[in-house]
Amino acid sequence: MAITDNKKYTKEQIYNLLEEVKGKTLGEVDKSHQFDRTQKSEKITGIAGDVIEQSVFGYNRDSDQECDMEIDGVLTELKTTGVRIPKNLLKRVKSKTGDAYNIYLGAKEGISITRVTFEPTIQTDFETSHFWEKSQHLLIVFYEYKSYGKVTASGYANFPIVDYCYNSFSSEEKAKLQNDWEIVRDYLQDIYTEYQDTDSRNEHLIGFTHILRPQLLLIELVPGFKRRGTGAYQKPRYRLKKTFVDYIVHGHFDKSRAKNEIALKDSFSSFAQLDARCQALSLKYKGMTLPELKDALGIEGNMKNIASTCVIRMFGTKCKRLNQISDFTKAGIIAKTITITPKGKKTEDMKLAHIDFEEWTNQDADFEDSDVYSYFFEHSFLCPIFCEYDANDPSKTTFEGFKRFSFDDDFIENEVRRTWEDSRNLIHRNELVWEYKYNKQGEKLINGSGAYKGAPNLPKSSNYNVFFRGGSSVSNNKTRTECVNGVRMLPQFFWLKGSYITNKLKEIPFI
């Protein structure tokens, strides 16, 4: 891969160029007048990257599969990506500046790497693939996406450049990326081998990105492979998952993160390896009661979340929560201990993610571009299962094994979309109201804090598998800090209905 002299830099040169623009907005550094194009059209993708490439580094954007630059003799790809403060953390950053502010920044989205190779001769070697050439060494420039709604291209001019970093993947991360890439390669190779006719091949490729999604740890394929109205086919790109980019972002801005995360001693590079690990643990510990597990795992004392602690020790780590394990965080795996009865009942509703209402109030927002779509699309669940034989005697509770599931396309398109659309309709039609609770005499009920009981008429668990619920045990005028259409409420979270989880787990065999 040949790099022209105007794209060769030293790290010192990179440092000088980027330090000069840190803190300035994209509009302020736009010497190449990229934002002039927005006068003719507001639908311009990648304008932030265009500004960095052409105004900071002085070279034109191209669509070549070659790396963008060479830094101290190392081929490097330049990526510009948005970061922002999650809305549920805004209170924490009040009056904070600089590093104290930046540690709360998270990834807005994943990072696109390169096109998926579709030529008949599929690339066979990961080390020489376009994907690895373009991702092995990254120069990532972060700008703050200072909005929680959809912004037109011209709006990017107001976003400040925050920082930059050089990123090279660890051997463990490389192994995961390689396995993901090989899964895609093998699938495509099988299709190209079986179907020599181009039309037949393309027909059998439709939807393949959705088929492979549950198998991929760190990358995703977007957009989906489908036929456009013109007859041409929409082809995907490799993109680092938002969960993985979020991990990179937090690692850059919060140097103390290592204190709060744990890496598995024996990592896994695929879901198949994780499943094999879980299967081995099940064979070893299945049927043991909680006291027996404590003895076998060397756990002392009586802990509130003893079941979760037992699972943590099974994996050979010591931390407070399963979701502190970095191997899970990178891949968007949510580890959730589930306790059921012998008949498979008693699964509680599951709290998921905070709701950003600014996105929901935007009438132009698309479901596929929403944070809620991204959440359900990118996350999966690893569930250690315990069976409670006596609610009054935890010593009889036994470990049963592991189950793992992700949200399929039907669930996202039907259940998640229904919740998203119905709640947005309430907001946009100004039909969102506060519903008080009354006793038999028609009097408003009062909760323990002295406030009237009630909740907004957002989707409830009675009619939805994905529903809304407040994120505090105390509901009063002080804790009802969220306000939508003049209706004050607790900060709202997505929840997954317990009965849905119960039925889902019944369908899934133990690993």
Steps between C-alpha positions, in 0.01 A plus 500: 500500500666818381447822692578831329745737671226749592341233720816411692533644851695467817317471831636843588339649189170328581522632854561858386219495245238355733601690814450820303134418427403340833221697661402668173177415323495320168366820347793702636761267346317460168758670278396282205142633519329165539200657667436716192359185342217495754348805330398274213428186702474416871526128437878460496653198670847509649540877501694493830755264346521718188589801716775314685644344183496810281533789744734349760705254296455656157408205282179421316250234596506184291327164496815290457543194721852618578600647836474876534852579620836385625614602849866431586502236228182327625195483270215664689131556436347833606158479663289788626224406742249669726495473879252643748387493859225241552190693597460313829845631606438869425448583869845362580679730259344828612777759552764244396754583230804347334601149604241495782232547232651278233506183711121482461511509119379193316477389138210634298522218247723229358797565270472398135817331372468389138274334243432129518680328214254335262711412195488134401848438634433565868793618709622201697774638728408728788851644530489636144128584488378853435326489837815433701713738291249776573446423869836378629622853576245777547536872561164590653394865525213562744251783464221561749156443351325765709146394427263221595295534186569466130717781365525619141841515333535874567444437873831313521676836470417562867658179628841544671802277438571340837806281465666223300670168561710235329333162526651158448311192607621258764570140403173398668304764303675401177397138555137604540511723190665225297238246599218742411659571163548130427135428579402756233761370257395136537133583453567701185737237365234230541244713313743576216600135474144370490346764274696589187222712351518862620123544536460178699797593715360841583158356582658262751704783652191707584472519877834331568611784728210419732584130493859565606428772758454265801839339425714816491670635813661833407393587146168545325399516136303810403292577308325171428546332162181562303373589156420867442209628293744565214589131487850557637601340829578687821825359633627517859817623664693365794437716807638474851205460736399802703558298818860436394561862396349609831758283673778669300362848577474437874848348504643812340328762712487313831845366580376361833256267329732205551422512869133423433529234230616144496634300206441126495813294555395280212338725244275385217520603135155383393156428637574133434799516738291682761230234470761225542629675813150529644427136416812388687396706804151351488638147495712583803248687715150404380271387782709652778317701765614851593677376818674227297608757240637730771714218638617384157591853390657615827244772573477618859224688680137561412459731203184659366567399138655164578381337174672764285815475713506123443482549122779762511721252684410225251660716231813529714467872573433722800280804448172636633295462182508265202474798268837629620660226289650681200456201268125540545500881480680515165261257336183651646431186706279573801552235767180465704445240772149354474317316780202283407274251674493127408208585267699776329313789664596803712727678253497871582470789255844600377619862506692591183592853385420864576265670253614813320179692439663764283546238233139391542358848468674544163229432242758435226680225692516155339460183702808339338712802603370514857695419815240243600539316168878503544468368855288198411696441180842490665440336838454139597439330833697233683278360773629277781186314615424410863197302619327611823330205668405685818454879512564495874810281485773620255719205598282280278554715189709319237708603199350364177732630224520777240276626225582768245278696265491809280203693370399376158382725219133411553512608864675827412267575208181413686538536876766771523364699206145486645617647831705763319221606264218494755689712751610746231141531382393593853762774504446633148119500530526670840316205657759436771332544840558418866274223624424515873415190701176499701348293778148352488360826630648691210765669713856548375742259661811634675838321502747471786669829411173692526452550124200387301545158340497484125699473179495635145287305249806362323512130398451274804585137566131410485500542121863508389802269522724809479361768729579813702559528872656764721853456627452588864330334797392843630255700291437859602542852366876492563567169321265566208770682307395395150251726323337414166216708356461664840459163678749456785616147571786290628786439254365218286665171407427220259401178669459149365190319622572210732248266333669560163836405654342189657354387168820584313710295741262205468560502123878503534695189600777522755841561351 
